[in-house]
Amino acid sequence: MSDIKIRKGQAGDVEAVSHLLKETWRATYRNIYSAEQIRDLTGRWHNPEIIQRQLGDDGSRFLVAELDDGVIAGHLLARLRADNTILLTRLYVRPDAQGRGIGKMLYQHMLSVFPDAKSIELEVEPQNTKALGFYHALGFVNTGRTNSCGGDSDIPALIMERLL
Ligand SMILES: CC(C)(COP(=O)(O)OP(=O)(O)OC[C@H]1O[C@@H](n2cnc3c(N)ncnc32)[C@H](O)[C@@H]1OP(=O)(O)O)[C@@H](O)C(=O)NCCC(=O)NCCS
């Protein structure tokens, strides 16, 4: 396996992260959501303007996993809330790079960025068995549900939490 570097995102990563999210979203959700839903959500959530704004947000931590050939293979976005809990907004690894430890490396790097946080919360699609298995393996438990994943959609999600 080639070397993998976890680092903060930079302005030059915006297009690559947008592309990674769109590609990984299609692969992950194509049997769960309609093509129209995927187009709509990735168009709204993963367009370069939005990614650029998130990259510049001081309150968030925007991480990328870079392979030694410069390819961006993974991305994580998280922020520390006022109650000292982490909201893990996004964790995506390109389909051809999954299962090689990159998701866990991004996750562990995030923990080191917020050493005093007391818990982590995230939302996950109930049919996304791969992600559910990953989060369960990391010690997350289900704590509830929402009918509006991300707060601005009409798709359901499980809420998961891990105490630190
Ligand atoms: C879910 C995802 C982020 C995991 O990242 P990954 O790089 O594929 O996972 P890793 O290789 O880092 O796995 C880390 C650990 O989790 C375990 N794991 C991963 N997937 C698992 C599964 N489905 N069931 C059980 N354990 C799993 C691995 O065995 C590994 O354990 P180890 O450290 O003891 O060896 C990645 O597969 C992905 O991007 N999926 C598509 C997008 C997605 O669903 N994102 C989450 C949205 S909420």
The ligand as an ORCA input file, in Angstrom:
! r2SCAN-3c Opt
* xyz 0 1
  C     -17.284      3.891      5.932
  C     -15.878      4.293      5.464
  C     -15.640      5.761      5.820
  C     -14.849      3.429      6.201
  O     -13.543      3.782      5.766
  P     -12.521      2.650      5.277
  O     -11.263      3.325      4.934
  O     -13.176      1.853      4.220
  O     -12.397      1.773      6.617
  P     -11.036      1.292      7.300
  O     -10.278      0.459      6.340
  O     -10.344      2.457      7.899
  O     -11.589      0.364      8.478
  C     -11.262      0.641      9.841
  C     -11.749     -0.447     10.729
  O     -13.169     -0.593     10.634
  C     -13.474     -1.939     10.307
  N     -14.585     -1.926      9.376
  C     -14.662     -1.229      8.241
  N     -15.845     -1.473      7.638
  C     -16.470     -2.384      8.433
  C     -17.708     -3.069      8.344
  N     -18.538     -2.884      7.333
  N     -18.043     -3.923      9.325
  C     -17.215     -4.135     10.379
  N     -16.027     -3.511     10.508
  C     -15.663     -2.658      9.539
  C     -12.238     -2.475      9.611
  O     -12.208     -3.883      9.703
  C     -11.139     -1.813     10.358
  O     -10.903     -2.515     11.584
  P      -9.412     -2.728     12.138
  O      -8.874     -1.357     12.425
  O      -9.625     -3.551     13.344
  O      -8.687     -3.412     11.039
  C     -15.677      4.071      3.948
  O     -15.895      2.719      3.648
  C     -16.546      4.938      3.087
  O     -16.171      6.038      2.738
  N     -17.744      4.456      2.693
  C     -18.601      5.161      1.788
  C     -19.036      6.487      2.336
  C     -19.741      6.382      3.642
  O     -20.636      5.577      3.813
  N     -19.342      7.250      4.583
  C     -19.961      7.347      5.865
  C     -21.145      8.215      5.720
  S     -21.949      8.460      7.294
*
